[in-house]
Amino acid sequence: MKAVIQRVKKAKVLINNVEERNIDLGLVVLLGIGNSDNEEDAEWLLNKVLNMRIFNDEKNIMNLSLIDMNGSIMIISQFTLMASTKKGNRPSYINAANHKHAVPLYNYFTSRASNLINTPIVTGEFGANMIVSIENDGPVTIVIDSKNKEWNYRMLTSYSKLISKFVFTSFWIFLAIFKTS
């Protein structure tokens, strides 16, 4: 599951050129759902989105989350986030979840968000033609991928082991040099 989150002063979505939905200060979340995504991905990603400290505190430092500042949130389904662009110039959407898989996960994500924050959730309409207007604040735009959470942990573990070996080896080299002096 992938999300592009944007800190906004305000945003609106026009659905099928008929219905307009708006938010003020908060986040717009463009949400891509893949074939292998599940509720665990949704929970992890939602936790990241709601707790990401990207709003300014009284010292003008990005230190507050959406929950801290009681901000608004707009969640828009965006299957194109799952595009593969490795070959040629036409994106492939083979990794994007089909309607039957994606709609329940999108609904799960939005309903869980609604349970976790005190402001109303504004959504687009899954599969509809939408025009999203965003007044990006900062601009602050962050991409989060639920499939990268384990990779980051593995990389951190690998680097930690590498640094430990380096320090250990350096220590023994230092002792050997010190003893011969």
Buried (B, 14 or more C-beta within 10 A) or exposed (E): BBBBBBBBEBBBBBBEEEEEBEBEBBBBBBBBBBEEBBEEBBBBBBEBBBEBEBBBEEEEEBEBBBBEBEBBBBBBBBBEBBBEEEEEEEBEBEBBBEEEBBBBBBEBBBEBBBEBBEBEBBBBBBEBEBEBEBBEBEEBBBEBBBBEBEEEEEEEEEEEEEEEEEEEEEEEEEEEEEEEE
